[in-house]
Amino acid sequence: MKGLKTVITGTSRGIGRAAALKFLAEGCEVYGIDVLPSTIEDARYTHFVADVRDPASLPDLEDVQALVNNAGVQNADDIAVNLEGTINVTEKYAFQPAIRAVVNVASASAHTGAEFARYSASKGGVLAYTKHVALQIAKYGATANSVSPGGVLTSLNAPVMENEEKWKQIMGLTPLKKWATAEEIAEWIYFVAVVNRSMTAQDILVDNGERDNAKFIW
């Protein structure tokens, strides 16, 4: 949507970077937040180096219309980054009249628990928090939903993607015999944030059927 003022966290790589590029391609004004610098070069993109764990480090931005909480880690301070970081960013930007949509990136592990304990717990918390946010921003006519990817072809998953034996085991448990790309998940995020106007407090699971054969391999 042309001119939509959008904040996306974790934009330096993976799903967050793909989401930023998707929103930019659709004409949005994007503000990215990450602990790392960005490689995105676009006149409508502004990057801030900040840590979602530290509310004081977050930039002051007024009248944010769309918020995508994507910043996350795996098996390293998961609760603080994935859950508390999502809460910090949402409280900073979403609870105001200009907001139209919040999309939180959760995980298939939030449904199955089949991953590192704190990671699964943090993403399960994101699902619950999304419902809370939906109730809080409904008065503005805004929606809040989550997207839960299963396996995604990103650098975060390199340890199993590059291990032939483990990859074979994973594909044996994945009905569609593939993982999603970051670009595909970005399409879902954009749809939920911009195209959707009536679904709220829901989660979209995009996992190539992993949940029905859940077994964590790492």
N, C-alpha and C positions, 0 to 999 in steps of 0.2 A: 504494500500500500504506500503510495507516494507520500513522502514527508512524515511517515509514522515515526515518532521519536522512541527509539528502542534501545534498551540496555541489555547487553548479553555478557555473561561472565564466562571466563575460561576460553577466551577467543584466540589464544596464541596457536592452538593446534586442535586437531581432532574434530569432534562434533561442534564445539564452540566456534571454531574458525569457519567450518562449513556453514553453520547457521548464520554467522555474520555476513558471509558472502551471498547467501540466499536472500537475506533481508535487503542487502544493498542492491542486489539484482532486481528486486521488486520496487526499488525507489525509496526505501526507508532511510532514515537518518539513524546511524548506528553508533552507539558508544560502547566500546569494549573494555572489559576489566579483567586483568590477569596479573599474576605475579611475574610473568615473563613479558618481554617486549613483543610487539606484533610485526608480522610481515605483510599485513594488508595495506595496500596503497589505494586509497579512494578518497575523493574530496568530501564524501559524506560520512567518512569513518573517523572517529576520534578514539584514541587508545589511552587508557589510564593504567599505569602499573600500581596495583593495589592488592591487598590481601583480604579476602572475604572474611577471614577470621577476625579481622580488626575493623570494627565499624568506623573508627576514627580515620582510617586510611581511605575510605570510600569517598569519591568525588561528590561535590554538591551539584546535583542536576535537578532542575525543576520540571514539572509537568511531563514526567515520563509516561508514555502511553502503553508501551509493551515491555515486559520484563521477562527475560529468559535466564533462569538460574541453571547454568550448566557446569560451572566450575566444580571439579571433583577430583579425588584421589582414590587410590586403591591400596588398602593395607598400610596406610601411613597417615595417622591423624585423621582418620575417616570421619569420626563424629564431628570434630571441630570444623572441618572443611565442608563436607557434604551436607550435613544437617544444620549445624549452627551457622555456617556461612550462608546457607540459603535463607535462614531466618533473618540474619543481619541485613542482607541485601534487600530482602522483601520489605522489611520494616523501614528501610531507608527510602525506597522508591515507589512502593506499590500502594500504600494506604493514603491515597489522595485522589481528588475528583477527576483528574485527567486520565487515570489509568483505564485501559481497555481490556488488557489481558495479561495474565501471568502464566508462564509455562515453566514447570520444574522438571529437570531431567532426573528421573529416578533410575530404576534398573529392574530387569527381570528377576534379579536376586532378591528384590523386595518382596516378590511373590513366593519364591521357593526357599529362600534361606540357604541356597546351595552355593555359598561362596565364603570368603573370609568373614568371620563373625561380625566384626565392627562395620565392615562395608555393608553387609546385608542389613544390619540394624540401622545404619545411617540412612540407607535408601528406603527402608520401611518407614522410618520417621518422616522422610520427605513426602511419602504418600499421605500420611496422616496430616501433616502440616498443610499440604495442598488443599485438603478439605476445609481446614480452618480458614485458610486465606480466601477460599471461594465464598464462604459465609460473610467474611469481613468486607469484601469489595463488591458484593452483589448490589449494595445500595448505590453504587456508581454505574450500574449496568455492565459491569466488567465480569469476565470469566477467569477462573483459575483451574488449570488442569495439569496433569503430568504426562510425560512420555517415558515409557520404560523400555529402553533397548535391551536386547539380549546381547549376543556377541556382535561386536562392531570392528571393522578393519581399521584399527588405529594403532599408533605406536604404543599405547598403554598395554595392548594385548600382544605385543611382539613376543614375549616369552613362550606363548603357546602357538602363535601363528608360525613361528620359525622352527618349532619342534615337530618334526615329521610324525613321530609316534603319538604325541599328544593331540596334534591336529586331526589325525586319523580317528582317534577315540572321540573327539568332539563332534566330528562330522557323523560318526556312527550314532550319536545321540540327537542329531539335529535333523528332523524330518525333511526339511527343504534342502539339506546338504549345502548350506552356504551361510555366510554371515552378511549382515547389512553393511553398506558403506556409510561413512559419515555424512555424505551428501543425501542419502536416502532419509536418514534420521532428521536432517535439517529440513527436508521437505515436510515431514510430519510436524515438526515444531512450528514451521510457518503456517501450515494449515490450521493447527490447533489455536495458534495465537491470532491469526488474521482472518482466515476464511470462516472459521467457526464463530458463531455469535450466540449459540443457544446451549451448547454442552458446557457444563461446569461441574467441578468437584469430581472429575472422572480421571481415569488413567488409561492410556493407550499402550498396549503391550505389543512391541515390534521385535519378535524374537525367533522368527523362522521355525516356530514350533518347539523351541527348547524347553519351555515350561513343562510340557507333558512328558518329557523324558529327563527331568532335572537331575543332573549329577555334575558337580563342579570338578573340573580338571585343570590343574595348574602345575 
